[in-house]
Amino acid sequence: MTERDNLVHRLSRVLAVVKDIDPADPNAAATLSARLPLHGPELSELAALVRAGVEQGSWANRGELPVLWSRVAKADHPGTHGLSIDAVSMTGPGPGHAHPQGEIDLCFAVSGAPHFDGHEPGWVVYPPGSWHVPTVSGGQMDILYFLPGGAIEFGPRPA
């Protein structure tokens, strides 16, 4: 098993829930929080896995703060259910981008009292067609981005 296959396997329980979430549903983040609570055993284990990966340089190993990033798996990787997975560690703003099919984010506090786009640590969901400059304030966060179909468009806000 390759390292990437192992990582996708370690995420399989989370992916089994995330795959059924419709980013267009305004209650998507609440649904995810109910099914996979931030401080429950699955996400606590995942937070430790992500933090260890960042510290060891196997996750979020590109760029420099305020944004470190890496692609964990492409959307066509077996087991991702058509979702690409990116790992990011942030202390400030990142590049503006659009979400043609939506974006599902899982945010873990690392230090301070961080917020992601004004949201507490936990699940944040952006609907299809949305755009933002992802920003962490008040500390550091490790974030997993799940993108349906791997669809993301970097650049300025569309006119």
N, C-alpha and C positions, 0 to 999 in steps of 0.2 A: 504494500500500500504506500503510495507516495505521501509526502507531507501534506499536500493540498487535499488529497483524498481523506487523510486522517482528520484534517481540520473540518472538512464538510461533514464527515461522520460525527465529529464532536458537536456540531451544530444541528444535527438531524432532528432533535426534539423541538428546538426552536423553529427550525424551518417547517416542520410539520404543522405548526400553528400559523406562522406568518404566511404560508402559501395560500391560506384560505381567507386572508384579510383583503377587503376591497378598499384601496386607498381613497376612493371617492366617498366612502361612508364616513360621515362626520363623527360617528362614535367609534371609529376604528381604534384609536389609541386607548379608549376606555375598555374596549373588548380585549385588546392585547394585555392591558394591565390586569384584568380579571383572570385571564387564562394563564398568563406568565407574569406574576407579580415581581417587581424589581428586587425585593428582598426575599423572594422564595428560593428554595434550594437550587433550582435549575439556573436561574439568572445569577445567583451569588457565585455558583461554580463557574459560569461563563465569564463573569466579570473578572474573576481571578485568572482564568485562562487568557483573556484578552490582555490584562495588565502584564502578565508574565511574558506574553508574546511581544508586547511593545518594549518591555525592559530588555529582553533578549535579542531584539532586533529582527524578529521574524514577522512581526505584524507592524503596520504603520512605520515602515522603515525607509520611506522616501520623503524628500522635502526636508523642511526644518520648521521649528515652531515659529509662528503660531499653528501651523498645520503640518503634521506628519501623516502619511497615508500609505496604503497598499491595497491591492486587489487580492482578496482572499480566494475568490472563485468567480469565474465568468458565469453568465446565466445559462450557458449550454453545458456546464459541468454536470455530470450525473449526480443526482441527489439534491440539487438546489431548487428543484421545482420551478425552473425558469427565472430565478432571482439571481442577480449578481450580488456579491457580498464584498463590501469595502470596509476596511478597518482604518479609523482615523483617530489621532490623538490631537486635541486642540486646546489652545489657550487664548484664542482671539478669532478674527474673521478669516474665512476661507474664500475661495473663488465663487462668484455668482454663477448660478446655474438653474436650468429649468428641468422639470420632471414630467416628461411627456406621458408617462404611465403612472406617476406618483412615486413617492419615496417613503419608506418605513425605516425609522431610526430608533436604535436602542442605545440610550445614553447612560454611561456610568460615570459617577463622580470619582475623580482621582485625588484632587486637592482643592482646598478652599471650599467655597459654597457656589459651585458653578451652575450656570444656566445655559441652555442651548436655545438660542433665539427666544429667550425669555421663559423657556420651559424648565421646570425642575428635572432632575435626572429621571429617567424612565423612558417610556415610549412616546415618540412624536411621529405623526403621520401627516404627510403633505399630499393633497389630491393631484390627480392628473392635470397637467397644464400649469401647475404652480411654479413660481420662481422665487429664489431667495439668495441672500449672501449668508451662508451658514456662519453663525457667530457664537462662540463660547465666551461668556463673561464671568468674572468672579472666581476664576480658578481654572482647573484643567479637567477635561473629560476625555474618556475613551468612548468612541461611538462606532457602532456597526450600522452601516447603511445597507438596506436591502432594496434593490431596484428591480421592479418587474421588467423582464426582458432586457435588463442591463441598460435601460434607456435613460440617458442623461445628456443634456446639452449645455456645455459651459459657454459663458459669454454674458453680455449685458442683458438687462431686462428687455424682452421683446417689446416692440412698439405697439 
